[in-house]
Amino acid sequence: MHLSKNVLKTTCSFWISDKQVDGFFDTIDLFFILGVGRSGTTLLARLLDAEPAAAVFHEPISDDFKAFVQAHKSALAARQYLDSFRKKMMYLLVRHRKITIYGEVNSALRYHGDALQRSFPHAKLLHLVRDPRDVVRSLYSRKHYTAQGKDHHLLSPRSDDPLAGNWHEMSRLARLCWLWVDANRRLRHDVGRLLHFEKLVRDYSYFYNKVECYLNLDIGKERWLQAVERPTNRTDAHLLPPWPQWSEEMKQTFLDICADEMSACGYTV
């Protein structure tokens, strides 16, 4: 489900007060699971939405993708987007539903981690991470850094990034590696609570302790098993082969950019 800013801008501006919105969200539990795209966000959102008392969304607001680019550049822009617009849109999604939990598993808000904690001090945030070799391989088959890409597919380093000066000479593979590093480095700083995708889909006890119990959800092993056995939003045709088949040059490019952050996130080569 996607709501457009163009459709609801007038509604949000004139009849929904900040007091009304804040009052509603003060009465329910909130959580946001943030990560890079192709890290299992769709699967996890659908699994968690099986909880009857919860409304759990995956990238429900289309305007997030425009705000994503601004949030990458500016913490102030991230906070302004949430406080002036996004909170009201969340309220519109669920105002008529009898829920006790609101959640999102959203890659488009991955640069809004600090802003989310400021806007919703009682919200629980999790940093979803997946092995960068799998993420980069999957992203390589998408629109990122291609002629078909939109603004959020073409993110580039800020001026203070060590790779900013070499950006125009970098290969598409190198840029995708940077994309993974930049997002996860920011998430580790802003969120801190790591959630490994590989463990989520292999070990129910890990899922139960790190997600189900922590977020006060009632999913159960049977629902979890059904979800992990039927993955969603898979990349069926990869343009890159699996990691062992990458050329030595490709592997070196990857390691030069990703190795440190990969280690910080708990992965080894």
Contacts in CASP RR format, 6 or more apart in sequence:
PFRMAT RR
TARGET T0000
AUTHOR 0000-0000-0000
METHOD contacts of the structure
MODEL  1
MHLSKNVLKTTCSFWISDKQVDGFFDTIDLFFILGVGRSGTTLLARLLDA
EPAAAVFHEPISDDFKAFVQAHKSALAARQYLDSFRKKMMYLLVRHRKIT
IYGEVNSALRYHGDALQRSFPHAKLLHLVRDPRDVVRSLYSRKHYTAQGK
DHHLLSPRSDDPLAGNWHEMSRLARLCWLWVDANRRLRHDVGRLLHFEKL
VRDYSYFYNKVECYLNLDIGKERWLQAVERPTNRTDAHLLPPWPQWSEEM
KQTFLDICADEMSACGYTV
1 57 0 8 1.000
1 60 0 8 1.000
1 93 0 8 1.000
2 59 0 8 1.000
2 60 0 8 1.000
2 61 0 8 1.000
2 62 0 8 1.000
3 60 0 8 1.000
3 61 0 8 1.000
3 62 0 8 1.000
3 89 0 8 1.000
3 92 0 8 1.000
3 93 0 8 1.000
4 62 0 8 1.000
4 63 0 8 1.000
5 61 0 8 1.000
5 62 0 8 1.000
5 63 0 8 1.000
5 85 0 8 1.000
5 89 0 8 1.000
8 89 0 8 1.000
8 92 0 8 1.000
11 92 0 8 1.000
12 85 0 8 1.000
12 88 0 8 1.000
12 89 0 8 1.000
12 92 0 8 1.000
16 88 0 8 1.000
16 91 0 8 1.000
16 92 0 8 1.000
18 83 0 8 1.000
18 87 0 8 1.000
20 91 0 8 1.000
21 87 0 8 1.000
21 88 0 8 1.000
21 90 0 8 1.000
21 91 0 8 1.000
22 87 0 8 1.000
24 91 0 8 1.000
24 95 0 8 1.000
25 87 0 8 1.000
25 90 0 8 1.000
25 91 0 8 1.000
25 102 0 8 1.000
25 120 0 8 1.000
26 122 0 8 1.000
28 99 0 8 1.000
28 100 0 8 1.000
28 101 0 8 1.000
28 102 0 8 1.000
29 100 0 8 1.000
29 101 0 8 1.000
29 102 0 8 1.000
29 122 0 8 1.000
29 124 0 8 1.000
29 215 0 8 1.000
29 216 0 8 1.000
30 101 0 8 1.000
30 102 0 8 1.000
30 103 0 8 1.000
30 120 0 8 1.000
30 122 0 8 1.000
30 123 0 8 1.000
30 124 0 8 1.000
31 101 0 8 1.000
31 102 0 8 1.000
31 103 0 8 1.000
31 104 0 8 1.000
31 123 0 8 1.000
31 124 0 8 1.000
31 125 0 8 1.000
31 126 0 8 1.000
31 215 0 8 1.000
32 103 0 8 1.000
32 104 0 8 1.000
32 106 0 8 1.000
32 109 0 8 1.000
32 113 0 8 1.000
32 116 0 8 1.000
32 123 0 8 1.000
32 124 0 8 1.000
32 125 0 8 1.000
32 126 0 8 1.000
33 41 0 8 1.000
33 44 0 8 1.000
33 45 0 8 1.000
33 103 0 8 1.000
33 104 0 8 1.000
33 105 0 8 1.000
33 106 0 8 1.000
33 125 0 8 1.000
33 126 0 8 1.000
33 127 0 8 1.000
33 128 0 8 1.000
33 195 0 8 1.000
34 106 0 8 1.000
34 107 0 8 1.000
34 109 0 8 1.000
34 110 0 8 1.000
34 112 0 8 1.000
34 113 0 8 1.000
34 125 0 8 1.000
34 126 0 8 1.000
34 127 0 8 1.000
34 128 0 8 1.000
34 187 0 8 1.000
34 191 0 8 1.000
35 41 0 8 1.000
35 107 0 8 1.000
35 110 0 8 1.000
35 127 0 8 1.000
35 128 0 8 1.000
35 129 0 8 1.000
35 183 0 8 1.000
35 184 0 8 1.000
35 187 0 8 1.000
36 107 0 8 1.000
36 110 0 8 1.000
36 129 0 8 1.000
36 130 0 8 1.000
36 135 0 8 1.000
36 179 0 8 1.000
36 180 0 8 1.000
36 183 0 8 1.000
36 184 0 8 1.000
37 107 0 8 1.000
37 135 0 8 1.000
37 139 0 8 1.000
38 130 0 8 1.000
38 134 0 8 1.000
38 135 0 8 1.000
38 138 0 8 1.000
38 139 0 8 1.000
38 142 0 8 1.000
38 235 0 8 1.000
39 107 0 8 1.000
39 128 0 8 1.000
39 129 0 8 1.000
39 130 0 8 1.000
39 135 0 8 1.000
39 197 0 8 1.000
40 128 0 8 1.000
40 130 0 8 1.000
40 197 0 8 1.000
40 233 0 8 1.000
41 58 0 8 1.000
41 59 0 8 1.000
41 105 0 8 1.000
41 106 0 8 1.000
41 107 0 8 1.000
41 128 0 8 1.000
42 58 0 8 1.000
42 105 0 8 1.000
42 232 0 8 1.000
42 233 0 8 1.000
43 201 0 8 1.000
43 227 0 8 1.000
43 228 0 8 1.000
43 231 0 8 1.000
43 232 0 8 1.000
43 233 0 8 1.000
44 105 0 8 1.000
44 128 0 8 1.000
44 200 0 8 1.000
44 211 0 8 1.000
45 56 0 8 1.000
45 57 0 8 1.000
45 58 0 8 1.000
45 104 0 8 1.000
45 105 0 8 1.000
46 58 0 8 1.000
46 227 0 8 1.000
46 232 0 8 1.000
47 219 0 8 1.000
47 223 0 8 1.000
47 224 0 8 1.000
47 227 0 8 1.000
48 54 0 8 1.000
48 56 0 8 1.000
48 103 0 8 1.000
48 105 0 8 1.000
48 211 0 8 1.000
48 215 0 8 1.000
48 217 0 8 1.000
48 219 0 8 1.000
49 55 0 8 1.000
49 56 0 8 1.000
49 57 0 8 1.000
50 219 0 8 1.000
50 223 0 8 1.000
50 227 0 8 1.000
51 101 0 8 1.000
51 217 0 8 1.000
51 218 0 8 1.000
51 219 0 8 1.000
53 99 0 8 1.000
53 100 0 8 1.000
53 101 0 8 1.000
53 218 0 8 1.000
54 99 0 8 1.000
54 100 0 8 1.000
54 101 0 8 1.000
54 102 0 8 1.000
54 103 0 8 1.000
54 217 0 8 1.000
55 93 0 8 1.000
55 94 0 8 1.000
55 97 0 8 1.000
55 99 0 8 1.000
55 101 0 8 1.000
55 102 0 8 1.000
55 103 0 8 1.000
56 101 0 8 1.000
56 102 0 8 1.000
56 103 0 8 1.000
56 104 0 8 1.000
56 105 0 8 1.000
57 93 0 8 1.000
57 103 0 8 1.000
57 104 0 8 1.000
57 105 0 8 1.000
57 106 0 8 1.000
58 104 0 8 1.000
58 105 0 8 1.000
58 106 0 8 1.000
59 104 0 8 1.000
59 106 0 8 1.000
59 107 0 8 1.000
59 108 0 8 1.000
60 93 0 8 1.000
60 104 0 8 1.000
60 106 0 8 1.000
61 86 0 8 1.000
61 89 0 8 1.000
61 90 0 8 1.000
61 108 0 8 1.000
63 85 0 8 1.000
63 86 0 8 1.000
63 89 0 8 1.000
64 86 0 8 1.000
64 106 0 8 1.000
64 108 0 8 1.000
64 109 0 8 1.000
65 108 0 8 1.000
65 150 0 8 1.000
65 151 0 8 1.000
65 152 0 8 1.000
66 151 0 8 1.000
66 152 0 8 1.000
67 77 0 8 1.000
67 78 0 8 1.000
67 81 0 8 1.000
67 86 0 8 1.000
67 108 0 8 1.000
67 112 0 8 1.000
68 108 0 8 1.000
68 109 0 8 1.000
68 110 0 8 1.000
68 111 0 8 1.000
68 152 0 8 1.000
68 155 0 8 1.000
69 151 0 8 1.000
69 152 0 8 1.000
69 155 0 8 1.000
70 77 0 8 1.000
70 78 0 8 1.000
70 81 0 8 1.000
71 77 0 8 1.000
71 78 0 8 1.000
71 81 0 8 1.000
71 111 0 8 1.000
71 112 0 8 1.000
71 115 0 8 1.000
72 111 0 8 1.000
72 155 0 8 1.000
72 158 0 8 1.000
73 158 0 8 1.000
75 114 0 8 1.000
75 115 0 8 1.000
78 111 0 8 1.000
78 112 0 8 1.000
78 113 0 8 1.000
78 114 0 8 1.000
78 115 0 8 1.000
79 115 0 8 1.000
79 118 0 8 1.000
79 119 0 8 1.000
81 112 0 8 1.000
81 115 0 8 1.000
82 112 0 8 1.000
82 115 0 8 1.000
82 116 0 8 1.000
82 118 0 8 1.000
82 119 0 8 1.000
83 119 0 8 1.000
87 119 0 8 1.000
90 102 0 8 1.000
94 102 0 8 1.000
101 215 0 8 1.000
101 216 0 8 1.000
101 217 0 8 1.000
105 128 0 8 1.000
108 152 0 8 1.000
109 116 0 8 1.000
110 183 0 8 1.000
110 186 0 8 1.000
110 187 0 8 1.000
111 183 0 8 1.000
111 186 0 8 1.000
113 125 0 8 1.000
113 187 0 8 1.000
113 190 0 8 1.000
113 191 0 8 1.000
114 190 0 8 1.000
116 123 0 8 1.000
116 125 0 8 1.000
117 123 0 8 1.000
117 125 0 8 1.000
117 190 0 8 1.000
124 214 0 8 1.000
124 215 0 8 1.000
125 190 0 8 1.000
125 191 0 8 1.000
125 192 0 8 1.000
125 193 0 8 1.000
126 191 0 8 1.000
126 193 0 8 1.000
126 194 0 8 1.000
126 195 0 8 1.000
126 210 0 8 1.000
126 211 0 8 1.000
126 214 0 8 1.000
127 184 0 8 1.000
127 187 0 8 1.000
127 188 0 8 1.000
127 191 0 8 1.000
127 192 0 8 1.000
127 193 0 8 1.000
127 194 0 8 1.000
127 195 0 8 1.000
128 195 0 8 1.000
128 197 0 8 1.000
129 184 0 8 1.000
129 187 0 8 1.000
129 194 0 8 1.000
129 195 0 8 1.000
129 196 0 8 1.000
129 197 0 8 1.000
129 265 0 8 1.000
130 196 0 8 1.000
130 197 0 8 1.000
130 198 0 8 1.000
131 197 0 8 1.000
131 198 0 8 1.000
131 262 0 8 1.000
131 267 0 8 1.000
132 177 0 8 1.000
132 180 0 8 1.000
132 181 0 8 1.000
132 184 0 8 1.000
132 254 0 8 1.000
132 258 0 8 1.000
132 261 0 8 1.000
132 262 0 8 1.000
132 267 0 8 1.000
133 243 0 8 1.000
133 254 0 8 1.000
135 180 0 8 1.000
136 173 0 8 1.000
136 176 0 8 1.000
136 177 0 8 1.000
136 180 0 8 1.000
136 240 0 8 1.000
136 254 0 8 1.000
136 258 0 8 1.000
137 238 0 8 1.000
137 240 0 8 1.000
137 242 0 8 1.000
137 243 0 8 1.000
138 235 0 8 1.000
138 238 0 8 1.000
139 176 0 8 1.000
139 179 0 8 1.000
139 180 0 8 1.000
140 172 0 8 1.000
140 173 0 8 1.000
140 176 0 8 1.000
140 238 0 8 1.000
140 239 0 8 1.000
140 240 0 8 1.000
141 235 0 8 1.000
141 237 0 8 1.000
141 238 0 8 1.000
141 239 0 8 1.000
141 240 0 8 1.000
142 153 0 8 1.000
142 235 0 8 1.000
143 149 0 8 1.000
143 150 0 8 1.000
143 153 0 8 1.000
144 153 0 8 1.000
144 154 0 8 1.000
144 175 0 8 1.000
144 176 0 8 1.000
144 179 0 8 1.000
145 153 0 8 1.000
145 154 0 8 1.000
145 172 0 8 1.000
145 175 0 8 1.000
145 176 0 8 1.000
146 153 0 8 1.000
146 172 0 8 1.000
155 179 0 8 1.000
155 182 0 8 1.000
156 164 0 8 1.000
156 167 0 8 1.000
157 163 0 8 1.000
157 164 0 8 1.000
157 165 0 8 1.000
157 167 0 8 1.000
157 178 0 8 1.000
157 182 0 8 1.000
158 164 0 8 1.000
161 182 0 8 1.000
163 170 0 8 1.000
163 178 0 8 1.000
163 257 0 8 1.000
167 175 0 8 1.000
170 178 0 8 1.000
171 253 0 8 1.000
173 250 0 8 1.000
173 253 0 8 1.000
173 254 0 8 1.000
174 253 0 8 1.000
174 257 0 8 1.000
177 253 0 8 1.000
177 254 0 8 1.000
177 257 0 8 1.000
177 258 0 8 1.000
178 257 0 8 1.000
180 258 0 8 1.000
180 261 0 8 1.000
181 257 0 8 1.000
181 258 0 8 1.000
181 261 0 8 1.000
184 261 0 8 1.000
184 265 0 8 1.000
185 261 0 8 1.000
185 264 0 8 1.000
188 194 0 8 1.000
188 264 0 8 1.000
188 265 0 8 1.000
194 265 0 8 1.000
194 266 0 8 1.000
195 210 0 8 1.000
195 211 0 8 1.000
196 206 0 8 1.000
196 266 0 8 1.000
199 206 0 8 1.000
199 207 0 8 1.000
199 210 0 8 1.000
200 206 0 8 1.000
200 207 0 8 1.000
200 210 0 8 1.000
200 211 0 8 1.000
200 228 0 8 1.000
201 228 0 8 1.000
201 231 0 8 1.000
202 228 0 8 1.000
204 221 0 8 1.000
204 224 0 8 1.000
204 225 0 8 1.000
207 219 0 8 1.000
207 224 0 8 1.000
208 220 0 8 1.000
208 221 0 8 1.000
211 217 0 8 1.000
212 218 0 8 1.000
212 219 0 8 1.000
212 220 0 8 1.000
212 224 0 8 1.000
240 246 0 8 1.000
243 251 0 8 1.000
246 254 0 8 1.000
255 269 0 8 1.000
259 269 0 8 1.000
262 268 0 8 1.000
262 269 0 8 1.000
END
